[in-house]
């Protein structure tokens, strides 16, 4: 039979299960965070080693403050859960939930063994934060900075080797074509996994705090150098054997760079390893304070209520949602310049759509159009994730210069009203105009078009307030070059939209 001390860990364990279930969508859908699947296991291993050397618990640890703080955290989980249901991809919410679980767990440890226990177990408890996705803006800045830096270094090294190369954003132009430095080549995914590995090595090898920080920073620098080697090797292969050879060498060179990066971390950590401290006394007391069964029952009941109340909130609001006209795109028929374009696998991994298509054409001659249409079925997967990859973030990565956001455009295609956000970029010294429409298949009666265009915190909170979840979503993005000013581009886009957007007859 479990003692009340062990029963006291049930609520923290349930909170950790909730957190990992929340994060597993990102681990599953975003290849950059696939390493997250190993974090719970590694966290348990680190906790086990700390448990073996734990200090004696305090005899009478202070509990009043811990009870109050734990209660406040549990109460705050209700709004967190309500917001989470409408925004499962919101990284600010992921960090809020993760920090709440970490603090609650540390408070539980402090109640069991005093502040000494909380300090002793702080590292394995906080370690799981490495699996929480970085804030979008910060992540995009790191990605763009690393991809451009890797491309710059690869161009410089190729020049030393006598290979003519030119950098345009994350693209390296050679005499015989282009080599793209994508996120994989930039090493961001390896960098994130490398930070996790450095933290684990520092703990298992008993490194001093200064050496742990040095291992992280030097390890990141070594991983960057390995990915410069990777990009440079690909450039040299493309220059010597042609672009077709990249497919044969890409994975092999990437694997070599990954193994070299991880081997460098292991070697540096092993070089700095410390002798394990002598084992402390073998007699251990279980803990200083046992949690009453009343507290456990109340906390457990409250967690059930949090999920039940959230479900009631959304089901009540879903009865008031109204259906919108469902629409699809049909690319211009009879246009000799029309080309349906393949969609990169990385785009699918980022956007997680259910279906998509893309095309390019000229109309009139020398005015080039590019369009992308995607739709998402109602599901818990992060549909608002597409808003985190808007043009002003993604297009500069391929050499376009962002100039400004233009006034929104409202138009109609038959019975379908559409609202676009508009952007202006510079491409080869000429203006490039981009129009983006994201529309959900249902909407609340009280929601306005202006509200729907809010891709920010207020828009996400409003979605939770209105009980909007799993609505289904459609995206239409149109880019056009060849017009000298925004007004002409806008008018032409309205005409194009009326021709390519039509009501989805299959939904009638």
C-alpha positions as CSV (number, residue, x, y, z in Angstrom):
1,X,0.0,0.0,0.0
2,X,1.3,3.5,-0.8
3,X,2.0,5.8,2.0
4,X,0.6,9.3,2.0
5,X,4.1,10.6,1.2
6,X,4.0,8.7,-2.1
7,X,0.4,9.6,-2.8
8,X,1.6,13.2,-2.6
9,X,3.4,12.7,-5.9
10,X,0.2,11.8,-7.8
11,X,-0.8,15.4,-8.6
12,X,2.7,16.5,-9.8
13,X,2.8,13.3,-11.9
14,X,-0.5,14.1,-13.5
15,X,0.7,17.7,-14.3
16,X,3.8,16.3,-16.0
17,X,1.6,14.0,-18.1
18,X,-0.6,17.0,-19.1
19,X,2.5,19.0,-20.0
20,X,4.1,16.2,-22.1
21,X,0.8,15.5,-23.8
22,X,0.5,19.2,-24.7
23,X,4.1,19.3,-26.1
24,X,3.9,16.0,-28.0
25,X,2.1,17.7,-30.9
26,X,5.1,19.9,-31.5
27,X,7.5,17.0,-31.1
28,X,5.5,14.9,-33.6
29,X,4.8,17.6,-36.2
30,X,7.9,19.8,-36.0
31,X,11.0,17.9,-36.9
32,X,13.1,20.6,-35.2
33,X,11.8,19.3,-31.8
34,X,11.8,15.5,-32.5
35,X,14.4,15.2,-29.8
36,X,11.7,16.1,-27.2
37,X,10.5,12.5,-27.2
38,X,13.7,11.6,-25.3
39,X,13.5,14.4,-22.7
40,X,11.0,12.8,-20.3
41,X,13.2,9.6,-20.1
42,X,16.4,11.6,-19.7
43,X,14.7,13.7,-17.0
44,X,13.8,10.6,-15.0
45,X,17.3,9.3,-15.3
46,X,18.8,12.6,-14.0
47,X,16.2,12.6,-11.2
48,X,17.2,9.0,-10.2
49,X,20.9,9.9,-9.9
50,X,20.0,13.0,-7.8
51,X,17.7,10.8,-5.7
52,X,20.6,8.4,-4.9
53,X,22.6,11.3,-3.5
54,X,19.8,13.3,-1.9
55,X,20.4,15.2,1.4
56,X,18.6,14.3,4.6
57,X,15.1,16.0,4.6
58,X,14.5,18.7,7.1
59,X,12.6,17.6,10.2
60,X,9.9,20.4,10.1
61,X,10.0,22.2,6.7
62,X,7.8,25.2,6.4
63,X,4.6,24.3,4.6
64,X,2.1,27.2,4.8
65,X,3.6,29.3,2.0
66,X,4.0,26.2,-0.1
67,X,0.4,25.2,0.3
68,X,-0.8,28.7,-0.7
69,X,1.5,28.9,-3.7
70,X,0.5,25.4,-4.8
71,X,-3.2,26.3,-4.5
72,X,-2.7,29.5,-6.6
73,X,-1.0,27.5,-9.3
74,X,-3.8,24.9,-9.4
75,X,-6.4,27.7,-9.7
76,X,-4.5,29.4,-12.5
77,X,-4.6,26.1,-14.5
78,X,-8.3,26.6,-15.4
79,X,-7.7,29.7,-17.6
80,X,-4.6,28.1,-19.0
81,X,-6.6,25.0,-20.0
82,X,-9.4,27.1,-21.6
83,X,-6.8,29.1,-23.6
84,X,-4.9,25.9,-24.5
85,X,-7.9,24.3,-26.1
86,X,-8.2,27.2,-28.7
87,X,-4.5,27.7,-29.1
88,X,-2.6,24.3,-28.8
89,X,0.3,25.8,-30.8
90,X,0.7,29.0,-28.7
91,X,4.3,28.8,-27.4
92,X,3.7,31.5,-24.8
93,X,1.1,29.2,-23.3
94,X,3.4,26.2,-23.5
95,X,6.0,28.1,-21.5
96,X,3.3,29.2,-19.0
97,X,2.1,25.6,-18.5
98,X,5.7,24.3,-18.3
99,X,6.8,26.9,-15.7
100,X,3.6,26.2,-13.6
101,X,4.4,22.5,-13.6
102,X,8.0,23.0,-12.7
103,X,7.2,25.4,-9.9
104,X,4.5,23.2,-8.5
105,X,6.9,20.2,-8.5
106,X,9.6,22.2,-6.7
107,X,7.1,23.3,-4.1
108,X,6.1,19.6,-3.6
109,X,9.8,18.7,-3.1
110,X,10.2,21.6,-0.6
111,X,7.2,20.3,1.3
112,X,8.7,16.8,1.3
113,X,12.2,17.6,2.3
114,X,12.6,21.3,2.8
115,X,14.4,23.9,0.7
116,X,17.5,21.7,0.4
117,X,15.5,19.1,-1.5
118,X,14.1,21.8,-3.8
119,X,17.5,23.1,-4.6
120,X,19.0,19.5,-4.9
121,X,16.4,18.4,-7.4
122,X,16.0,21.7,-9.3
123,X,18.2,20.6,-12.2
124,X,16.4,17.5,-13.3
125,X,13.0,19.2,-12.7
126,X,14.0,22.2,-14.8
127,X,15.7,20.1,-17.4
128,X,12.4,19.3,-19.2
129,X,12.2,22.9,-20.2
130,X,14.6,22.1,-23.0
131,X,11.8,20.3,-24.8
132,X,9.5,23.4,-24.8
133,X,9.5,25.1,-28.2
134,X,11.3,28.4,-28.3
135,X,9.2,31.6,-28.7
136,X,8.4,32.0,-32.4
137,X,10.1,35.3,-33.0
138,X,13.2,34.3,-31.2
139,X,13.4,31.0,-33.0
140,X,12.9,32.6,-36.4
141,X,15.7,35.2,-35.6
142,X,18.0,32.3,-34.6
143,X,17.1,30.3,-37.7
144,X,17.6,33.3,-40.1
145,X,20.9,34.3,-38.4
146,X,22.3,30.8,-38.5
147,X,21.3,30.1,-42.1
148,X,22.7,33.3,-43.3
149,X,25.9,32.9,-41.3
150,X,26.4,29.4,-42.6
151,X,25.7,30.5,-46.2
152,X,28.2,33.4,-45.8
153,X,30.9,31.2,-44.4
154,X,30.3,28.5,-47.1
155,X,30.6,31.2,-49.8
156,X,33.8,32.5,-48.3
157,X,35.4,29.1,-48.0
158,X,34.3,28.2,-51.5
159,X,35.9,31.4,-52.8
160,X,39.2,30.4,-51.1
161,X,39.0,27.1,-53.0
162,X,38.5,28.9,-56.3
163,X,34.8,28.2,-56.6
164,X,32.7,31.2,-57.7
165,X,29.7,31.6,-55.4
166,X,27.3,34.4,-54.5
167,X,25.0,34.7,-51.5
168,X,21.4,35.9,-51.7
169,X,19.7,35.4,-48.3
170,X,19.9,31.7,-47.6
171,X,20.6,30.9,-51.3
172,X,24.1,30.3,-52.7
173,X,24.3,30.9,-56.4
174,X,26.8,28.9,-58.4
175,X,27.7,29.0,-62.1
176,X,25.5,25.9,-62.7
177,X,22.6,26.7,-60.4
178,X,21.5,27.4,-56.8
179,X,22.2,25.6,-53.5
180,X,19.8,26.4,-50.7
181,X,20.9,26.5,-47.1
182,X,17.8,25.3,-45.4
183,X,17.1,24.9,-41.7
184,X,18.6,21.4,-41.7
185,X,21.9,22.8,-43.2
186,X,21.9,25.7,-40.8
187,X,22.2,23.3,-37.9
188,X,19.4,24.8,-35.7
189,X,17.9,21.4,-35.1
190,X,21.3,20.0,-34.2
191,X,22.0,23.1,-32.0
192,X,18.9,22.5,-30.0
193,X,19.6,18.8,-29.5
194,X,23.2,19.7,-28.7
195,X,22.2,22.0,-25.9
196,X,20.1,19.1,-24.4
197,X,23.1,16.7,-24.8
198,X,25.5,19.3,-23.2
199,X,23.1,19.6,-20.2
200,X,22.9,15.9,-19.7
201,X,26.7,15.4,-20.0
202,X,27.4,18.2,-17.6
203,X,25.1,16.5,-15.0
204,X,26.2,12.9,-15.6
205,X,29.9,13.8,-15.6
206,X,29.6,16.0,-12.5
207,X,31.1,19.1,-14.1
208,X,31.4,22.3,-12.2
209,X,28.9,25.0,-13.1
210,X,31.5,27.0,-15.0
211,X,32.5,24.0,-17.1
212,X,28.9,23.2,-17.8
213,X,28.3,26.7,-19.3
214,X,31.6,26.4,-21.2
215,X,30.5,23.0,-22.6
216,X,27.2,24.5,-23.8
217,X,28.8,27.6,-25.5
218,X,31.8,25.7,-27.0
219,X,29.6,22.9,-28.0
220,X,27.3,25.3,-29.9
221,X,30.3,26.8,-31.6
222,X,31.6,23.4,-32.6
223,X,28.1,22.4,-34.0
224,X,28.1,25.7,-36.0
225,X,31.5,24.8,-37.5
226,X,30.3,21.3,-38.4
227,X,27.3,22.8,-40.3
228,X,29.6,25.2,-42.1
229,X,31.5,22.2,-43.2
230,X,28.3,20.5,-44.3
231,X,27.1,23.5,-46.4
232,X,30.6,24.0,-47.9
233,X,30.8,20.3,-48.8
234,X,27.4,20.5,-50.6
235,X,28.5,23.6,-52.5
236,X,31.7,21.9,-53.7
237,X,29.7,18.8,-54.7
238,X,27.3,20.9,-56.7
239,X,30.1,22.9,-58.3
240,X,32.1,19.7,-59.3
241,X,29.4,17.2,-60.1
242,X,26.2,19.3,-60.7
243,X,23.1,19.9,-58.8
244,X,21.8,16.4,-59.5
245,X,24.6,15.0,-57.3
246,X,23.3,16.8,-54.2
247,X,20.5,14.2,-53.7
248,X,23.2,11.5,-53.4
249,X,25.4,13.3,-51.0
250,X,23.0,15.4,-48.9
251,X,22.0,12.9,-46.3
252,X,25.5,11.3,-46.1
253,X,27.2,14.7,-45.5
254,X,24.5,15.7,-43.0
255,X,24.9,12.5,-41.0
256,X,28.6,13.1,-40.9
257,X,28.2,16.6,-39.6
258,X,25.7,15.5,-37.0
259,X,28.0,12.7,-35.7
260,X,31.0,15.0,-35.7
261,X,29.1,17.6,-33.7
262,X,27.9,15.1,-31.1
263,X,31.3,13.4,-30.9
264,X,32.9,16.8,-30.2
265,X,30.5,17.4,-27.3
266,X,31.2,13.9,-25.8
267,X,34.9,14.4,-26.1
268,X,35.0,17.8,-24.5
269,X,32.7,16.6,-21.7
270,X,34.8,13.5,-21.1
271,X,38.0,15.6,-21.0
272,X,36.5,17.8,-18.2
273,X,34.7,15.1,-16.3
274,X,35.0,15.1,-12.5
275,X,35.5,12.3,-10.0
276,X,32.2,11.2,-8.5
277,X,31.7,12.4,-4.9
278,X,31.7,9.8,-2.2
279,X,28.4,8.3,-1.4
280,X,26.5,9.9,1.4
281,X,25.1,7.9,4.3
282,X,22.9,5.0,3.3
283,X,20.1,5.7,5.8
284,X,17.5,7.9,4.3
285,X,14.3,9.2,5.8
286,X,11.4,9.2,3.4
287,X,10.6,12.9,3.8
288,X,9.8,15.6,6.2
289,X,6.1,16.0,5.7
290,X,3.3,13.8,4.3
291,X,0.5,15.4,2.3
292,X,-2.9,14.8,3.8
293,X,-5.4,12.7,1.9
294,X,-7.8,15.7,1.9
295,X,-5.3,17.8,0.0
296,X,-4.6,15.1,-2.5
297,X,-8.3,14.5,-3.1
298,X,-9.1,18.2,-3.5
299,X,-6.2,18.7,-5.9
300,X,-7.2,15.6,-7.9
301,X,-10.8,16.7,-8.1
302,X,-9.8,20.1,-9.2
303,X,-7.8,18.8,-12.1
304,X,-10.8,16.8,-13.2
305,X,-12.9,19.9,-12.9
306,X,-10.5,22.0,-15.0
307,X,-10.8,19.7,-18.0
308,X,-14.6,19.2,-17.5
309,X,-15.3,22.9,-17.2
310,X,-13.2,23.6,-20.3
311,X,-15.2,21.1,-22.3
312,X,-18.5,22.5,-21.1
313,X,-17.3,26.0,-22.1
314,X,-16.5,25.1,-25.6
315,X,-19.5,22.9,-26.2
316,X,-21.7,25.6,-25.1
317,X,-20.2,28.1,-27.5
318,X,-20.0,25.8,-30.4
319,X,-23.8,25.7,-30.7
320,X,-23.6,29.4,-31.5
321,X,-21.0,29.2,-34.3
322,X,-22.1,29.9,-37.9
323,X,-20.9,28.2,-41.0
324,X,-19.1,30.1,-43.7
325,X,-19.1,29.4,-47.4
326,X,-16.5,26.7,-48.2
327,X,-14.3,27.6,-51.1
328,X,-11.4,26.2,-53.1
329,X,-9.1,27.5,-55.8
330,X,-9.0,26.7,-59.5
331,X,-5.9,27.9,-61.3
332,X,-6.4,30.0,-64.5
333,X,-7.6,27.6,-67.3
334,X,-6.3,28.1,-70.8
335,X,-3.2,30.1,-69.7
336,X,-0.3,28.8,-71.6
337,X,2.2,30.0,-69.0
338,X,0.5,28.1,-66.1
339,X,2.8,25.8,-64.2
340,X,1.6,23.8,-61.2
341,X,4.5,23.8,-58.7
342,X,5.7,21.0,-56.4
343,X,5.5,21.8,-52.7
344,X,8.6,21.3,-50.6
345,X,8.5,18.7,-47.9
346,X,9.7,21.2,-45.4
347,X,6.7,23.4,-46.1
348,X,4.4,20.5,-45.2
349,X,6.3,19.8,-42.0
350,X,5.9,23.5,-41.0
351,X,2.3,24.0,-41.9
352,X,0.8,20.5,-41.2
353,X,-2.0,21.1,-43.8
354,X,-4.4,18.4,-45.0
355,X,-4.2,19.4,-48.7
356,X,-2.5,22.0,-50.7
357,X,-1.6,23.1,-54.2
358,X,0.6,25.8,-55.8
359,X,1.0,27.3,-59.2
360,X,2.7,30.1,-61.1
361,X,1.7,32.0,-64.3
362,X,2.0,35.2,-66.2
363,X,-1.0,37.5,-66.8
364,X,-0.4,39.7,-68.7
365,X,3.0,39.0,-70.1
366,X,5.9,40.0,-67.8
367,X,3.5,40.2,-64.8
368,X,4.4,37.0,-62.8
369,X,1.9,35.5,-60.4
370,X,2.6,32.8,-57.7
371,X,-0.2,31.4,-55.6
372,X,-0.4,28.8,-52.8
373,X,-3.7,27.3,-51.4
374,X,-3.9,25.0,-48.4
375,X,-6.7,23.8,-46.1
376,X,-6.9,22.2,-42.7
377,X,-9.7,20.0,-41.5
378,X,-11.1,20.6,-38.0
379,X,-8.6,19.0,-35.7
380,X,-6.6,19.7,-32.6
381,X,-3.3,20.1,-34.6
382,X,-2.0,23.6,-34.5
383,X,-3.9,25.4,-37.2
384,X,-2.8,28.9,-36.1
385,X,0.8,27.8,-36.6
386,X,0.6,29.2,-40.2
387,X,0.3,32.7,-38.7
388,X,3.7,32.3,-37.2
389,X,5.2,31.9,-40.7
390,X,3.9,35.0,-42.3
391,X,5.7,36.4,-45.4
392,X,7.6,39.1,-43.5
393,X,9.4,36.3,-41.6
394,X,9.8,33.7,-44.4
395,X,10.5,35.6,-47.6
396,X,13.6,37.4,-46.3
397,X,15.1,33.9,-45.8
398,X,15.2,33.5,-49.6
399,X,16.7,36.8,-50.4
400,X,13.6,39.1,-50.5
401,X,13.8,42.4,-48.6
402,X,10.8,43.4,-46.5
403,X,9.7,47.0,-47.1
404,X,6.4,47.4,-45.3
405,X,2.9,46.1,-44.5
406,X,0.3,47.6,-46.7
407,X,-3.4,48.3,-46.0
408,X,-5.6,45.2,-46.0
409,X,-7.7,44.3,-49.0
410,X,-11.3,43.2,-48.8
411,X,-12.8,41.6,-51.8
412,X,-15.4,39.0,-52.9
413,X,-15.3,36.0,-55.2
414,X,-19.0,35.4,-55.9
415,X,-20.7,34.8,-52.6
416,X,-17.4,34.3,-50.8
417,X,-16.0,37.3,-48.9
418,X,-12.2,37.3,-48.5
419,X,-9.9,39.6,-46.5
420,X,-6.2,39.8,-47.3
421,X,-3.2,41.1,-45.4
422,X,-0.9,42.9,-47.8
423,X,2.9,43.2,-47.8
424,X,5.5,44.8,-50.1
425,X,9.0,43.3,-50.6
426,X,11.9,44.1,-52.9
427,X,13.1,41.4,-55.3
428,X,16.1,42.1,-57.6
429,X,15.5,45.8,-57.1
430,X,11.8,45.6,-58.1
431,X,8.7,45.6,-55.9
432,X,7.1,42.3,-55.0
433,X,3.5,42.4,-53.5
434,X,2.2,39.6,-51.4
435,X,-1.5,39.1,-50.3
436,X,-2.4,36.6,-47.6
437,X,-5.9,35.4,-46.6
438,X,-6.5,33.0,-43.7
439,X,-10.1,32.2,-43.1
440,X,-11.7,29.7,-40.7
441,X,-14.6,27.6,-41.8
442,X,-16.8,28.7,-38.9
443,X,-17.0,31.9,-36.8
444,X,-18.7,33.3,-33.8
445,X,-21.7,35.6,-34.4
446,X,-20.0,38.4,-32.5
447,X,-16.6,38.1,-34.3
448,X,-15.8,40.8,-36.9
449,X,-13.5,40.7,-39.8
450,X,-11.2,43.0,-38.0
451,X,-11.0,40.6,-35.1
452,X,-10.2,37.7,-37.3
453,X,-7.2,39.5,-38.8
454,X,-5.6,39.9,-35.4
455,X,-2.7,37.5,-35.4
456,X,-1.5,38.4,-31.9
457,X,-2.2,37.7,-28.3
458,X,-5.5,39.6,-28.3
459,X,-6.7,37.4,-31.2
460,X,-5.8,34.2,-29.5
461,X,-7.4,35.2,-26.2
462,X,-10.5,36.3,-28.1
463,X,-10.7,32.9,-29.8
464,X,-10.8,31.2,-26.3
465,X,-13.3,33.7,-25.0
466,X,-15.6,33.0,-28.0
467,X,-15.1,29.2,-27.7
468,X,-13.6,28.8,-31.1
469,X,-11.6,25.5,-31.5
470,X,-11.1,22.9,-34.2
471,X,-12.8,25.1,-36.8
472,X,-11.0,24.1,-40.0
473,X,-9.0,26.7,-41.9
474,X,-8.1,27.8,-45.5
475,X,-5.1,29.8,-46.6
476,X,-4.7,31.6,-49.9
477,X,-1.4,33.4,-50.6
478,X,-0.8,35.3,-53.8
479,X,2.5,37.0,-54.8
480,X,2.9,39.3,-57.9
481,X,5.8,41.0,-59.5
482,X,5.7,43.3,-62.5
483,X,3.6,46.2,-61.2
484,X,5.3,49.5,-60.2
485,X,3.0,50.4,-57.4
486,X,0.7,48.9,-54.8
487,X,-2.6,50.3,-56.2
488,X,-2.2,48.5,-59.5
489,X,-1.1,45.3,-57.8
490,X,-4.1,45.4,-55.5
491,X,-6.6,46.0,-58.3
492,X,-5.1,43.2,-60.4
493,X,-5.1,40.8,-57.4
494,X,-8.8,41.5,-56.8
495,X,-9.5,40.5,-60.4
496,X,-7.4,37.3,-60.1
497,X,-9.1,36.3,-56.9
498,X,-12.5,36.6,-58.4
499,X,-11.4,34.2,-61.2
500,X,-9.6,31.5,-59.2
501,X,-11.7,31.3,-56.0
502,X,-15.0,29.4,-56.2
503,X,-17.5,27.8,-53.9
504,X,-16.6,24.2,-52.9
505,X,-19.5,22.3,-54.5
506,X,-18.6,19.1,-52.6
507,X,-19.8,20.7,-49.4
508,X,-23.3,21.5,-50.6
